[in-house]
C-alpha cells in the first residue's frame, strides 16, 4: 500500500467533506501541520469542527481557515493569541467548546484508545461542568468528559518513513502523537521522508499503522508566536 503523496492537496484528495471533525496537531505554532491546513483552506470545505489546543495566530495556521469562515466550531484550550478568533466568537459567528488543557489531551487520548468517556476532578463546580454529569467517588465529585474521535487528523512530524512511522521533535510531541491515534484517517506531513526500515524502532513515536497518507514538505520556517526583547547592557 503506497502511503506517500506528492503534495498536501493530493494527500487530502477524496477525504474532505463539509461538516467533518478535524484534529489539528501542534502546540502554539510548534508542530502545526501548516501545509495540510492550507490545503484544507484551498479546498473550500466548510462547516468544520476543529479540535486543536490553539487556533494559530493571525494569518498563520488555523487562523487562515477562520479568515475564510470555514470553521464552524473550535474545541480548544487556549486561543488568546488570535484576535480574529476572538472577534468571530464575540460576534456569535464561531462556536467554542473550551477545555482545560489536560482534559483536552485526555479526551483525545481516550478517543484513540476507544474509551467513550472518563471522569475527572478538573472543572467541577465551574462553568466547564454545566450540562455534564457529575458523579461521586470516595466522597469526591468528578466530572464526566467524553472522548474525542475525529473524521480526520492532520499532524506534523520531523521525520517519517514510507510506511508511515513518525518521529516528532520536542514540543511538537504535545498533541500530534495522541491525535494521530484518534481519527478515522490520519494524514501526516513530514520534514524528512526516508525509506521504510531506516528509522530506529526505539525512536518511533507514532507507528505507521495509524497513518494512512504521508507527504514530505521539507523544513518549514520555524515561526515564533511573539517575540520579546530587551536592550542589552553594554560591557
DRENKEPA-311693 format. One record per residue: residue in three letters; x, y, z of N, C-alpha, C, CB in turn; residue number from 1. Coordinates in steps of 0.02 Angstrom, whole numbers, plus 50000, padded with zeros to 5 digits. Glycine has a CB too. Example, Ala and Ser with C-alpha at 12.3 -4.5 7.8 and 13.67 -1.06 7.14 Angstrom:
BEGIN
(ALA, (50660, 49716, 50390), (50615, 49775, 50390), (50660, 49835, 50390), (50565, 49776, 50452), 1);
(SER, (50642, 49888, 50354), (50684, 49947, 50357), (50645, 50002, 50394), (50704, 49970, 50286), 2);
//
This chain:
BEGIN
(UNK, (50042, 49940, 50000), (50000, 50000, 50000), (50044, 50062, 50000), (49952, 50001, 50061), 1);
(UNK, (50036, 50103, 49949), (50076, 50164, 49945), (50044, 50220, 49986), (50084, 50187, 49871), 2);
(UNK, (50079, 50245, 50036), (50053, 50298, 50078), (50080, 50366, 50060), (50070, 50282, 50151), 3);
(UNK, (50129, 50369, 50016), (50164, 50432, 50001), (50129, 50469, 49945), (50238, 50418, 49981), 4);
(UNK, (50116, 50534, 49956), (50084, 50577, 49906), (50130, 50635, 49889), (50015, 50603, 49933), 5);
(UNK, (50123, 50662, 49828), (50171, 50713, 49806), (50162, 50781, 49839), (50165, 50721, 49732), 6);
(UNK, (50101, 50797, 49862), (50090, 50862, 49893), (50030, 50858, 49940), (50078, 50917, 49839), 7);
(UNK, (50019, 50912, 49978), (49966, 50912, 50028), (49897, 50906, 49997), (49970, 50976, 50069), 8);
(UNK, (49886, 50938, 49940), (49821, 50935, 49907), (49802, 50864, 49889), (49821, 50979, 49845), 9);
(UNK, (49848, 50828, 49858), (49833, 50759, 49838), (49827, 50713, 49898), (49886, 50734, 49790), 10);
(UNK, (49863, 50728, 49952), (49859, 50687, 50012), (49791, 50691, 50045), (49912, 50708, 50061), 11);
(UNK, (49754, 50744, 50032), (49687, 50753, 50061), (49632, 50739, 50011), (49679, 50823, 50087), 12);
(UNK, (49650, 50721, 49950), (49601, 50710, 49898), (49553, 50653, 49916), (49635, 50694, 49831), 13);
(UNK, (49488, 50666, 49910), (49437, 50615, 49924), (49420, 50607, 49997), (49460, 50551, 49898), 14);
(UNK, (49453, 50644, 50042), (49441, 50638, 50114), (49396, 50693, 50140), (49507, 50639, 50151), 15);
(UNK, (49406, 50754, 50116), (49373, 50812, 50145), (49299, 50815, 50126), (49408, 50875, 50122), 16);
(UNK, (49259, 50837, 50174), (49188, 50848, 50162), (49162, 50900, 50210), (49148, 50782, 50168), 17);
(UNK, (49109, 50934, 50191), (49079, 50984, 50234), (49055, 50953, 50300), (49020, 51019, 50199), 18);
(UNK, (49063, 50990, 50355), (49036, 50969, 50419), (49077, 50917, 50456), (48969, 50943, 50409), 19);
(UNK, (49136, 50900, 50432), (49175, 50848, 50465), (49213, 50876, 50525), (49224, 50817, 50415), 20);
(UNK, (49236, 50830, 50569), (49278, 50849, 50626), (49350, 50834, 50609), (49257, 50811, 50691), 21);
(UNK, (49393, 50884, 50619), (49464, 50878, 50603), (49505, 50892, 50666), (49484, 50926, 50546), 22);
(UNK, (49552, 50848, 50682), (49601, 50862, 50734), (49663, 50890, 50702), (49618, 50798, 50775), 23);
(UNK, (49689, 50945, 50730), (49748, 50978, 50703), (49802, 50981, 50756), (49730, 51049, 50677), 24);
(UNK, (49857, 50945, 50745), (49909, 50939, 50795), (49950, 51002, 50804), (49954, 50883, 50778), 25);
(UNK, (49994, 51000, 50853), (50038, 51056, 50867), (50022, 51090, 50932), (50035, 51105, 50811), 26);
(UNK, (50068, 51133, 50953), (50062, 51170, 51016), (50086, 51240, 51003), (50103, 51136, 51074), 27);
(UNK, (50039, 51287, 51004), (50056, 51354, 50981), (50069, 51351, 50906), (50119, 51382, 51020), 28);
(UNK, (50128, 51372, 50885), (50148, 51365, 50815), (50199, 51310, 50805), (50176, 51431, 50790), 29);
(UNK, (50213, 51272, 50858), (50262, 51219, 50854), (50228, 51153, 50833), (50299, 51210, 50922), 30);
(UNK, (50251, 51124, 50779), (50224, 51060, 50758), (50156, 51063, 50725), (50220, 51016, 50816), 31);
(UNK, (50135, 51122, 50700), (50071, 51125, 50666), (50078, 51101, 50594), (50043, 51198, 50667), 32);
(UNK, (50025, 51069, 50568), (50026, 51043, 50500), (50006, 51099, 50452), (49979, 50981, 50493), 33);
(UNK, (50051, 51145, 50441), (50035, 51206, 50405), (50018, 51194, 50331), (50092, 51255, 50409), 34);
(UNK, (50055, 51149, 50298), (50042, 51135, 50228), (49974, 51102, 50220), (50097, 51090, 50199), 35);
(UNK, (49958, 51054, 50263), (49893, 51020, 50259), (49837, 51067, 50277), (49892, 50959, 50306), 36);
(UNK, (49848, 51110, 50326), (49797, 51160, 50345), (49782, 51206, 50287), (49820, 51200, 50406), 37);
(UNK, (49833, 51229, 50252), (49822, 51272, 50194), (49785, 51236, 50138), (49890, 51299, 50169), 38);
(UNK, (49799, 51171, 50130), (49765, 51132, 50079), (49691, 51124, 50095), (49798, 51063, 50072), 39);
(UNK, (49675, 51119, 50159), (49604, 51117, 50180), (49571, 51183, 50163), (49598, 51103, 50256), 40);
(UNK, (49605, 51238, 50176), (49578, 51304, 50159), (49565, 51309, 50084), (49626, 51359, 50180), 41);
(UNK, (49614, 51288, 50044), (49608, 51293, 49971), (49553, 51249, 49943), (49674, 51276, 49939), 42);
(UNK, (49534, 51196, 49979), (49482, 51150, 49955), (49413, 51182, 49957), (49483, 51086, 49996), 43);
(UNK, (49404, 51231, 50002), (49339, 51263, 50009), (49290, 51227, 50053), (49309, 51272, 49942), 44);
(UNK, (49310, 51171, 50083), (49265, 51134, 50127), (49245, 51179, 50186), (49299, 51069, 50154), 45);
(UNK, (49183, 51173, 50209), (49158, 51220, 50260), (49118, 51183, 50314), (49114, 51274, 50227), 46);
(UNK, (49097, 51223, 50365), (49058, 51195, 50420), (49098, 51148, 50464), (48998, 51159, 50394), 47);
(UNK, (49163, 51160, 50470), (49208, 51114, 50505), (49206, 51122, 50580), (49278, 51123, 50480), 48);
(UNK, (49213, 51067, 50616), (49228, 51067, 50687), (49301, 51048, 50693), (49182, 51017, 50728), 49);
(UNK, (49341, 51092, 50723), (49413, 51081, 50727), (49434, 51073, 50800), (49451, 51139, 50694), 50);
(UNK, (49470, 51019, 50814), (49498, 51006, 50880), (49571, 51024, 50879), (49487, 50931, 50902), 51);
(UNK, (49591, 51074, 50918), (49660, 51095, 50920), (49673, 51133, 50984), (49678, 51139, 50858), 52);
(UNK, (49730, 51123, 51014), (49745, 51159, 51076), (49740, 51234, 51065), (49815, 51140, 51102), 53);
(UNK, (49767, 51258, 51009), (49765, 51329, 50992), (49728, 51339, 50926), (49837, 51358, 50987), 54);
(UNK, (49719, 51401, 50907), (49688, 51416, 50842), (49738, 51454, 50799), (49623, 51456, 50851), 55);
(UNK, (49802, 51441, 50809), (49853, 51477, 50772), (49857, 51550, 50795), (49839, 51474, 50697), 56);
(UNK, (49891, 51590, 50757), (49891, 51662, 50768), (49869, 51695, 50704), (49963, 51688, 50791), 57);
(UNK, (49854, 51759, 50707), (49826, 51793, 50648), (49870, 51783, 50586), (49818, 51868, 50662), 58);
(UNK, (49840, 51754, 50534), (49875, 51744, 50471), (49916, 51681, 50465), (49918, 51801, 50459), 59);
(UNK, (49917, 51640, 50518), (49959, 51579, 50517), (49917, 51520, 50543), (50023, 51589, 50561), 60);
(UNK, (49925, 51463, 50510), (49893, 51402, 50533), (49817, 51404, 50526), (49911, 51389, 50605), 61);
(UNK, (49782, 51381, 50578), (49709, 51377, 50575), (49676, 51444, 50567), (49683, 51344, 50638), 62);
(UNK, (49711, 51497, 50583), (49682, 51564, 50575), (49663, 51577, 50503), (49732, 51617, 50600), 63);
(UNK, (49698, 51546, 50456), (49681, 51555, 50385), (49614, 51524, 50369), (49736, 51524, 50341), 64);
(UNK, (49595, 51472, 50405), (49529, 51442, 50396), (49475, 51485, 50428), (49527, 51370, 50425), 65);
(UNK, (49494, 51522, 50480), (49447, 51569, 50510), (49435, 51628, 50463), (49473, 51594, 50579), 66);
(UNK, (49488, 51649, 50429), (49481, 51705, 50382), (49430, 51690, 50328), (49549, 51721, 50350), 67);
(UNK, (49426, 51627, 50306), (49381, 51607, 50252), (49315, 51580, 50279), (49414, 51555, 50208), 68);
(UNK, (49305, 51585, 50345), (49242, 51564, 50378), (49227, 51490, 50365), (49184, 51607, 50353), 69);
(UNK, (49278, 51449, 50363), (49268, 51377, 50351), (49258, 51338, 50415), (49326, 51349, 50312), 70);
(UNK, (49277, 51368, 50472), (49270, 51334, 50537), (49205, 51357, 50571), (49331, 51348, 50583), 71);
(UNK, (49163, 51308, 50588), (49101, 51322, 50623), (49110, 51320, 50698), (49047, 51272, 50601), 72);
(UNK, (49153, 51272, 50721), (49161, 51262, 50793), (49233, 51243, 50808), (49113, 51208, 50820), 73);
(UNK, (49260, 51270, 50863), (49326, 51252, 50888), (49319, 51217, 50955), (49372, 51314, 50894), 74);
(UNK, (49355, 51162, 50963), (49362, 51128, 51028), (49434, 51138, 51048), (49342, 51051, 51025), 75);
(UNK, (49446, 51183, 51096), (49514, 51207, 51109), (49526, 51218, 51183), (49526, 51271, 51071), 76);
(UNK, (49589, 51236, 51198), (49608, 51252, 51267), (49629, 51325, 51273), (49664, 51206, 51290), 77);
(UNK, (49671, 51348, 51227), (49698, 51416, 51232), (49696, 51449, 51164), (49770, 51416, 51261), 78);
(UNK, (49663, 51505, 51159), (49656, 51540, 51094), (49674, 51614, 51100), (49585, 51532, 51067), 79);
(UNK, (49711, 51632, 51152), (49723, 51702, 51168), (49767, 51740, 51121), (49751, 51706, 51234), 80);
(UNK, (49801, 51706, 51075), (49847, 51741, 51029), (49813, 51758, 50962), (49908, 51699, 51017), 81);
(UNK, (49748, 51745, 50956), (49715, 51753, 50892), (49658, 51804, 50898), (49688, 51686, 50868), 82);
(UNK, (49670, 51865, 50872), (49620, 51918, 50876), (49559, 51902, 50832), (49651, 51984, 50855), 83);
(UNK, (49570, 51873, 50774), (49515, 51856, 50730), (49469, 51805, 50763), (49542, 51828, 50663), 84);
(UNK, (49497, 51757, 50797), (49457, 51708, 50834), (49412, 51743, 50884), (49503, 51656, 50870), 85);
(UNK, (49442, 51788, 50923), (49403, 51824, 50974), (49347, 51865, 50942), (49449, 51870, 51015), 86);
(UNK, (49361, 51897, 50887), (49311, 51938, 50853), (49252, 51895, 50829), (49342, 51974, 50793), 87);
(UNK, (49267, 51838, 50799), (49213, 51795, 50774), (49173, 51764, 50830), (49242, 51739, 50730), 88);
(UNK, (49207, 51746, 50884), (49172, 51716, 50941), (49126, 51767, 50975), (49223, 51689, 50992), 89);
(UNK, (49152, 51827, 50987), (49112, 51878, 51020), (49054, 51902, 50976), (49155, 51937, 51039), 90);
(UNK, (49061, 51895, 50911), (49007, 51914, 50865), (48957, 51858, 50854), (49037, 51935, 50798), 91);
(UNK, (48968, 51801, 50886), (48922, 51745, 50879), (48930, 51707, 50814), (48853, 51768, 50886), 92);
(UNK, (48986, 51716, 50780), (48997, 51684, 50715), (49035, 51618, 50721), (49036, 51731, 50670), 93);
(UNK, (49059, 51603, 50782), (49100, 51544, 50792), (49082, 51511, 50858), (49176, 51562, 50790), 94);
(UNK, (49068, 51446, 50857), (49055, 51409, 50918), (49121, 51390, 50951), (49011, 51346, 50904), 95);
(UNK, (49121, 51387, 51017), (49182, 51370, 51053), (49166, 51324, 51111), (49216, 51434, 51079), 96);
(UNK, (49202, 51268, 51114), (49198, 51222, 51170), (49265, 51224, 51205), (49178, 51149, 51147), 97);
(UNK, (49268, 51261, 51261), (49330, 51267, 51299), (49343, 51205, 51340), (49327, 51329, 51343), 98);
(UNK, (49407, 51186, 51345), (49428, 51129, 51386), (49490, 51148, 51425), (49441, 51067, 51342), 99);
(UNK, (49494, 51129, 51489), (49560, 51133, 51522), (49610, 51092, 51481), (49556, 51106, 51596), 100);
(UNK, (49672, 51114, 51478), (49720, 51084, 51432), (49730, 51009, 51444), (49786, 51120, 51438), 101);
(UNK, (49735, 50990, 51508), (49743, 50919, 51523), (49682, 50878, 51504), (49758, 50910, 51597), 102);
(UNK, (49623, 50908, 51514), (49562, 50874, 51495), (49558, 50864, 51420), (49501, 50913, 51520), 103);
(UNK, (49577, 50914, 51382), (49577, 50908, 51309), (49624, 50852, 51287), (49597, 50975, 51276), 104);
(UNK, (49684, 50851, 51316), (49732, 50799, 51298), (49705, 50729, 51314), (49799, 50811, 51335), 105);
(UNK, (49672, 50723, 51371), (49645, 50658, 51391), (49584, 50639, 51350), (49626, 50659, 51465), 106);
(UNK, (49544, 50687, 51329), (49487, 50672, 51285), (49511, 50643, 51219), (49444, 50735, 51272), 107);
(UNK, (49566, 50671, 51193), (49595, 50646, 51131), (49625, 50576, 51141), (49648, 50695, 51104), 108);
(UNK, (49663, 50568, 51195), (49693, 50503, 51210), (49640, 50450, 51219), (49737, 50507, 51273), 109);
(UNK, (49586, 50467, 51255), (49531, 50420, 51266), (49499, 50400, 51200), (49478, 50451, 51312), 110);
(UNK, (49488, 50448, 51157), (49459, 50432, 51092), (49501, 50384, 51053), (49448, 50495, 51052), 111);
(UNK, (49566, 50394, 51054), (49611, 50350, 51018), (49615, 50280, 51048), (49679, 50379, 51016), 112);
(UNK, (49601, 50276, 51114), (49603, 50211, 51149), (49536, 50176, 51150), (49627, 50221, 51220), 113);
(UNK, (49485, 50206, 51118), (49420, 50175, 51116), (49380, 50183, 51180), (49427, 50104, 51101), 114);
(UNK, (49397, 50235, 51220), (49363, 50248, 51283), (49312, 50304, 51271), (49414, 50268, 51340), 115);
(UNK, (49247, 50290, 51278), (49197, 50341, 51259), (49191, 50398, 51309), (49130, 50308, 51252), 116);
(UNK, (49210, 50386, 51372), (49203, 50439, 51423), (49247, 50422, 51483), (49129, 50448, 51445), 117);
(UNK, (49261, 50473, 51524), (49300, 50463, 51584), (49281, 50517, 51635), (49377, 50466, 51569), 118);
(UNK, (49303, 50509, 51697), (49287, 50557, 51750), (49351, 50592, 51773), (49254, 50521, 51810), 119);
(UNK, (49344, 50658, 51786), (49400, 50698, 51810), (49375, 50749, 51860), (49435, 50733, 51751), 120);
(UNK, (49418, 50768, 51907), (49400, 50819, 51956), (49406, 50889, 51926), (49445, 50814, 52018), 121);
(UNK, (49444, 50896, 51872), (49454, 50961, 51842), (49389, 50989, 51814), (49507, 50957, 51786), 122);
(UNK, (49372, 51049, 51836), (49312, 51082, 51810), (49250, 51075, 51853), (49297, 51056, 51743), 123);
(UNK, (49252, 51034, 51905), (49195, 51026, 51949), (49179, 51092, 51983), (49208, 50971, 52002), 124);
(UNK, (49115, 51112, 51981), (49094, 51174, 52013), (49108, 51236, 51973), (49127, 51180, 52079), 125);
(UNK, (49128, 51229, 51910), (49143, 51287, 51867), (49097, 51286, 51806), (49218, 51286, 51845), 126);
(UNK, (49104, 51336, 51763), (49065, 51339, 51702), (49076, 51278, 51657), (49081, 51402, 51663), 127);
(UNK, (49135, 51248, 51663), (49152, 51190, 51622), (49104, 51132, 51636), (49224, 51167, 51636), 128);
(UNK, (49076, 51130, 51698), (49034, 51074, 51718), (48961, 51081, 51695), (49036, 51067, 51793), 129);
(UNK, (48943, 51138, 51669), (48873, 51149, 51650), (48849, 51099, 51598), (48864, 51221, 51624), 130);
(UNK, (48794, 51064, 51614), (48764, 51016, 51569), (48799, 50949, 51567), (48765, 51043, 51501), 131);
(UNK, (48848, 50938, 51611), (48885, 50874, 51612), (48869, 50835, 51675), (48960, 50887, 51606), 132);
(UNK, (48875, 50770, 51671), (48862, 50727, 51728), (48916, 50734, 51780), (48856, 50654, 51705), 133);
(UNK, (48896, 50740, 51843), (48942, 50742, 51899), (48927, 50682, 51943), (48937, 50809, 51940), 134);
(UNK, (48978, 50643, 51959), (48969, 50583, 51999), (49018, 50582, 52057), (48978, 50520, 51956), 135);
(UNK, (48999, 50550, 52111), (49041, 50549, 52171), (49078, 50483, 52177), (48999, 50562, 52234), 136);
(UNK, (49142, 50487, 52188), (49184, 50428, 52201), (49224, 50440, 52264), (49231, 50414, 52140), 137);
(UNK, (49217, 50395, 52313), (49255, 50400, 52376), (49248, 50468, 52408), (49329, 50385, 52363), 138);
(UNK, (49188, 50496, 52405), (49174, 50559, 52438), (49195, 50621, 52399), (49207, 50560, 52503), 139);
(UNK, (49221, 50612, 52338), (49243, 50668, 52297), (49201, 50671, 52233), (49318, 50662, 52280), 140);
(UNK, (49187, 50732, 52209), (49147, 50741, 52149), (49192, 50741, 52087), (49106, 50806, 52153), 141);
(UNK, (49168, 50708, 52036), (49205, 50704, 51973), (49158, 50721, 51915), (49236, 50633, 51963), 142);
(UNK, (49187, 50749, 51864), (49151, 50771, 51805), (49162, 50722, 51748), (49172, 50843, 51785), 143);
(UNK, (49108, 50703, 51714), (49116, 50658, 51657), (49131, 50697, 51593), (49053, 50616, 51648), 144);
(UNK, (49183, 50676, 51560), (49202, 50706, 51496), (49202, 50652, 51442), (49272, 50740, 51501), 145);
(UNK, (49181, 50670, 51382), (49178, 50623, 51326), (49244, 50620, 51289), (49121, 50642, 51278), 146);
(UNK, (49262, 50560, 51266), (49320, 50553, 51223), (49306, 50585, 51156), (49339, 50479, 51215), 147);
(UNK, (49358, 50603, 51120), (49352, 50634, 51054), (49381, 50588, 51001), (49387, 50703, 51053), 148);
(UNK, (49344, 50580, 50947), (49369, 50540, 50890), (49346, 50575, 50827), (49342, 50466, 50893), 149);
(UNK, (49394, 50594, 50785), (49380, 50638, 50728), (49375, 50599, 50663), (49434, 50691, 50722), 150);
(UNK, (49350, 50633, 50612), (49350, 50604, 50544), (49420, 50605, 50514), (49301, 50643, 50499), 151);
(UNK, (49458, 50657, 50531), (49524, 50667, 50503), (49571, 50698, 50554), (49521, 50710, 50439), 152);
(UNK, (49632, 50674, 50557), (49684, 50706, 50596), (49741, 50727, 50550), (49710, 50659, 50653), 153);
(UNK, (49764, 50789, 50556), (49822, 50812, 50519), (49878, 50825, 50568), (49806, 50876, 50476), 154);
(UNK, (49936, 50795, 50557), (49992, 50801, 50604), (50055, 50819, 50566), (50002, 50735, 50642), 155);
(UNK, (50102, 50848, 50603), (50167, 50868, 50575), (50222, 50833, 50614), (50177, 50946, 50577), 156);
(UNK, (50266, 50798, 50578), (50321, 50763, 50610), (50388, 50786, 50581), (50314, 50687, 50601), 157);
(UNK, (50440, 50777, 50620), (50507, 50795, 50597), (50531, 50746, 50544), (50556, 50796, 50656), 158);
(UNK, (50521, 50681, 50557), (50545, 50630, 50511), (50493, 50573, 50507), (50614, 50603, 50533), 159);
(UNK, (50486, 50546, 50447), (50442, 50489, 50438), (50470, 50443, 50385), (50372, 50511, 50419), 160);
(UNK, (50445, 50381, 50383), (50466, 50336, 50329), (50406, 50319, 50285), (50497, 50272, 50358), 161);
(UNK, (50419, 50285, 50231), (50367, 50272, 50181), (50312, 50225, 50207), (50398, 50242, 50119), 162);
(UNK, (50323, 50193, 50264), (50272, 50151, 50296), (50227, 50191, 50342), (50305, 50094, 50334), 163);
(UNK, (50244, 50256, 50352), (50203, 50299, 50394), (50226, 50305, 50466), (50135, 50274, 50394), 164);
(UNK, (50281, 50274, 50484), (50309, 50283, 50552), (50335, 50354, 50560), (50365, 50231, 50565), 165);
(UNK, (50321, 50384, 50618), (50337, 50455, 50628), (50380, 50467, 50690), (50274, 50494, 50633), 166);
(UNK, (50423, 50517, 50685), (50462, 50542, 50742), (50450, 50618, 50747), (50539, 50526, 50733), 167);
(UNK, (50431, 50640, 50807), (50420, 50711, 50819), (50479, 50740, 50858), (50354, 50723, 50858), 168);
(UNK, (50485, 50806, 50857), (50538, 50839, 50895), (50510, 50884, 50948), (50584, 50878, 50848), 169);
(UNK, (50530, 50872, 51009), (50518, 50917, 51066), (50445, 50936, 51074), (50560, 50979, 51058), 170);
(UNK, (50428, 51001, 51074), (50360, 51023, 51090), (50309, 50997, 51039), (50357, 51098, 51093), 171);
(UNK, (50331, 50978, 50980), (50284, 50951, 50930), (50253, 50886, 50954), (50320, 50940, 50864), 172);
(UNK, (50280, 50856, 51007), (50252, 50793, 51033), (50193, 50804, 51079), (50306, 50754, 51070), 173);
(UNK, (50175, 50866, 51095), (50122, 50879, 51144), (50054, 50852, 51123), (50117, 50952, 51158), 174);
(UNK, (50034, 50862, 51061), (49968, 50839, 51039), (49970, 50794, 50977), (49925, 50899, 51025), 175);
(UNK, (50022, 50800, 50936), (50024, 50761, 50874), (50019, 50685, 50885), (50087, 50776, 50838), 176);
(UNK, (50056, 50655, 50931), (50053, 50582, 50937), (49985, 50556, 50958), (50104, 50559, 50987), 177);
(UNK, (49951, 50590, 51004), (49886, 50566, 51025), (49833, 50578, 50971), (49864, 50601, 51090), 178);
(UNK, (49836, 50635, 50937), (49788, 50647, 50883), (49796, 50597, 50826), (49797, 50718, 50856), 179);
(UNK, (49856, 50574, 50814), (49868, 50526, 50760), (49830, 50461, 50772), (49942, 50512, 50754), 180);
(UNK, (49813, 50446, 50834), (49777, 50384, 50850), (49702, 50394, 50854), (49802, 50357, 50917), 181);
(UNK, (49678, 50457, 50852), (49609, 50472, 50870), (49568, 50497, 50811), (49608, 50523, 50925), 182);
(UNK, (49577, 50467, 50753), (49538, 50487, 50694), (49531, 50428, 50647), (49571, 50547, 50658), 183);
(UNK, (49478, 50431, 50607), (49468, 50378, 50557), (49526, 50377, 50507), (49401, 50388, 50520), 184);
(UNK, (49549, 50436, 50488), (49605, 50442, 50440), (49655, 50492, 50467), (49580, 50463, 50370), 185);
(UNK, (49718, 50473, 50470), (49771, 50519, 50490), (49817, 50532, 50430), (49812, 50491, 50550), 186);
(UNK, (49826, 50596, 50415), (49871, 50617, 50362), (49929, 50655, 50393), (49834, 50660, 50307), 187);
(UNK, (49990, 50636, 50378), (50049, 50666, 50409), (50090, 50704, 50357), (50092, 50613, 50443), 188);
(UNK, (50113, 50763, 50378), (50165, 50797, 50338), (50230, 50791, 50377), (50146, 50873, 50324), 189);
(UNK, (50284, 50777, 50341), (50349, 50767, 50374), (50401, 50811, 50341), (50370, 50693, 50371), 190);
(UNK, (50449, 50831, 50381), (50503, 50872, 50354), (50553, 50829, 50315), (50539, 50909, 50410), 191);
(UNK, (50563, 50768, 50338), (50611, 50723, 50305), (50579, 50654, 50297), (50678, 50717, 50346), 192);
(UNK, (50577, 50629, 50236), (50549, 50563, 50222), (50604, 50515, 50202), (50495, 50568, 50166), 193);
(UNK, (50606, 50457, 50234), (50658, 50408, 50221), (50626, 50341, 50204), (50706, 50400, 50283), 194);
(UNK, (50664, 50295, 50173), (50636, 50229, 50157), (50616, 50190, 50219), (50686, 50189, 50116), 195);
(UNK, (50567, 50146, 50212), (50545, 50104, 50267), (50604, 50062, 50292), (50486, 50058, 50246), 196);
(UNK, (50610, 50056, 50358), (50664, 50017, 50387), (50724, 50059, 50408), (50686, 49965, 50341), 197);
(UNK, (50725, 50122, 50388), (50783, 50164, 50403), (50778, 50196, 50473), (50790, 50218, 50351), 198);
(UNK, (50718, 50202, 50501), (50710, 50231, 50567), (50724, 50180, 50622), (50639, 50260, 50575), 199);
(UNK, (50757, 50202, 50674), (50768, 50159, 50732), (50700, 50146, 50765), (50818, 50192, 50783), 200);
(UNK, (50679, 50083, 50771), (50613, 50068, 50801), (50604, 50097, 50870), (50603, 49993, 50804), 201);
(UNK, (50658, 50104, 50909), (50653, 50131, 50976), (50640, 50206, 50976), (50715, 50116, 51015), 202);
(UNK, (50648, 50239, 50919), (50639, 50311, 50915), (50571, 50331, 50887), (50693, 50342, 50873), 203);
(UNK, (50533, 50283, 50863), (50468, 50298, 50831), (50416, 50316, 50884), (50445, 50238, 50789), 204);
(UNK, (50381, 50372, 50873), (50329, 50394, 50918), (50259, 50372, 50895), (50331, 50469, 50926), 205);
(UNK, (50247, 50376, 50829), (50183, 50354, 50801), (50196, 50296, 50752), (50147, 50412, 50765), 206);
(UNK, (50172, 50236, 50768), (50180, 50179, 50722), (50141, 50191, 50658), (50157, 50114, 50755), 207);
(UNK, (50167, 50166, 50603), (50138, 50178, 50538), (50067, 50152, 50529), (50180, 50147, 50487), 208);
(UNK, (50045, 50105, 50572), (49978, 50078, 50566), (49925, 50132, 50575), (49967, 50023, 50617), 209);
(UNK, (49942, 50187, 50610), (49894, 50241, 50621), (49892, 50291, 50563), (49912, 50277, 50686), 210);
(UNK, (49942, 50290, 50520), (49948, 50341, 50468), (49928, 50313, 50400), (50021, 50368, 50465), 211);
(UNK, (49879, 50344, 50369), (49854, 50320, 50304), (49890, 50353, 50245), (49780, 50333, 50299), 212);
(UNK, (49908, 50417, 50254), (49940, 50454, 50199), (49995, 50498, 50228), (49889, 50496, 50160), 213);
(UNK, (50046, 50510, 50186), (50103, 50550, 50210), (50130, 50592, 50152), (50159, 50504, 50239), 214);
(UNK, (50153, 50652, 50168), (50181, 50696, 50118), (50243, 50730, 50146), (50129, 50749, 50094), 215);
(UNK, (50295, 50735, 50106), (50357, 50769, 50127), (50351, 50843, 50110), (50420, 50737, 50094), 216);
(UNK, (50362, 50886, 50160), (50354, 50958, 50149), (50419, 50997, 50158), (50302, 50986, 50197), 217);
(UNK, (50472, 50963, 50177), (50535, 50997, 50189), (50537, 51033, 50255), (50548, 51046, 50133), 218);
(UNK, (50592, 51065, 50269), (50600, 51101, 50332), (50567, 51169, 50327), (50675, 51109, 50351), 219);
(UNK, (50513, 51177, 50364), (50475, 51239, 50362), (50508, 51293, 50404), (50403, 51227, 50385), 220);
(UNK, (50487, 51354, 50393), (50510, 51410, 50435), (50486, 51400, 50506), (50485, 51477, 50407), 221);
(UNK, (50531, 51407, 50554), (50513, 51399, 50624), (50484, 51465, 50649), (50574, 51377, 50667), 222);
(UNK, (50419, 51467, 50653), (50385, 51529, 50671), (50384, 51540, 50747), (50313, 51529, 50644), 223);
(UNK, (50380, 51603, 50767), (50377, 51622, 50838), (50312, 51660, 50849), (50440, 51665, 50859), 224);
(UNK, (50274, 51640, 50900), (50209, 51671, 50913), (50217, 51745, 50928), (50173, 51636, 50971), 225);
(UNK, (50260, 51762, 50973), (50275, 51832, 50987), (50347, 51836, 51013), (50225, 51862, 51038), 226);
(UNK, (50379, 51890, 50999), (50450, 51898, 51017), (50457, 51954, 51068), (50493, 51913, 50954), 227);
(UNK, (50489, 51937, 51123), (50504, 51987, 51174), (50579, 52000, 51175), (50479, 51963, 51244), 228);
(UNK, (50598, 52062, 51174), (50670, 52079, 51177), (50681, 52133, 51229), (50696, 52101, 51107), 229);
(UNK, (50741, 52140, 51251), (50759, 52193, 51297), (50828, 52219, 51278), (50757, 52169, 51372), 230);
(UNK, (50841, 52281, 51291), (50907, 52309, 51274), (50963, 52271, 51309), (50910, 52383, 51293), 231);
(UNK, (51017, 52259, 51274), (51074, 52225, 51302), (51119, 52277, 51336), (51113, 52186, 51246), 232);
(UNK, (51134, 52266, 51399), (51176, 52314, 51436), (51247, 52310, 51408), (51174, 52299, 51513), 233);
(UNK, (51277, 52368, 51400), (51345, 52369, 51374), (51394, 52345, 51426), (51364, 52440, 51350), 234);
(UNK, (51449, 52316, 51403), (51500, 52289, 51448), (51534, 52346, 51486), (51553, 52248, 51409), 235);
//
